[in-house]
Amino acid sequence: MSGAANLHRFGIFPNFGNVPFDLGIYQRSDLMGPSAINHIAVNCRDLAAQEAFFSKHFGFQRSRTFKAGKPDEYIMLKLGSVRLELF
């Protein structure tokens, strides 16, 4: 199953191939889902553990730290053009 099919299956974005309503002037090809994911934010209890997990299993690397050493510190990880914000 393709990545797009999985996104449809899990409800990330609708499958416009089976639209249960009249599209009016729009054609199905005019309705586009996302072409890429750029930035995802994840609320974490343990930033260090989550950073280690995403680094080890997916290859993310830290790109930036915000409010370092403060209780509301958060970090940005990157993998290619994808950014993962852990807070």
C-alpha positions in Angstrom: 0.0 0.0 0.0 1.4 3.4 -0.9 2.1 6.2 1.6 -0.8 8.3 0.3 -3.1 5.3 0.6 -2.1 4.9 4.3 -2.7 8.6 4.9 -6.2 8.2 3.4 -6.8 5.0 5.4 -5.9 6.7 8.7 -7.9 9.9 8.0 -4.9 12.2 7.7 -6.5 13.7 4.6 -9.6 12.7 2.7 -9.7 10.4 -0.3 -11.2 12.7 -2.9 -11.6 9.7 -5.2 -14.8 8.7 -3.4 -16.5 12.1 -2.8 -20.1 11.6 -1.6 -21.2 15.1 -2.7 -21.5 17.2 -5.8 -18.2 18.9 -6.7 -19.9 21.6 -8.7 -17.4 23.3 -11.0 -14.4 21.5 -9.5 -13.0 18.4 -10.9 -11.4 15.7 -8.6 -8.0 16.6 -10.0 -8.5 20.2 -8.7 -8.7 19.0 -5.1 -5.2 18.3 -3.9 -4.1 16.8 -0.6 -0.8 17.8 1.0 2.2 17.2 -1.2 4.7 17.2 1.7 5.0 17.6 5.4 7.3 20.3 6.6 6.8 20.8 10.3 5.3 18.6 13.0 5.1 19.6 16.7 5.0 16.9 19.4 4.3 17.5 23.1 6.7 15.4 25.2 7.2 14.5 28.9 10.9 13.7 28.4 12.6 15.8 25.6 15.9 13.8 25.9 14.2 10.4 25.5 12.1 11.6 22.6 15.1 13.2 20.8 17.1 9.9 21.3 14.2 7.9 19.9 13.7 10.0 16.8 17.5 10.2 16.2 18.1 6.5 16.6 15.1 5.1 14.7 14.6 7.7 12.0 17.9 9.6 11.7 16.7 13.1 12.9 19.4 15.5 14.1 19.0 18.5 16.4 19.0 21.7 14.4 18.0 24.2 17.1 17.3 24.7 20.8 14.9 27.3 22.1 14.9 28.7 25.7 17.8 26.3 26.6 17.9 25.4 30.3 14.5 26.8 31.1 11.4 24.8 32.1 9.7 25.7 28.7 12.7 24.6 26.6 11.9 23.0 23.3 14.1 21.7 20.4 13.8 21.4 16.7 15.0 18.2 14.9 15.5 17.9 11.2 15.6 15.2 8.6 15.9 16.5 5.1 13.2 19.1 4.7 11.1 17.8 7.6 11.3 19.6 10.9 10.1 17.9 14.1 9.5 20.3 17.1 9.6 18.6 20.5 8.2 20.6 23.4 
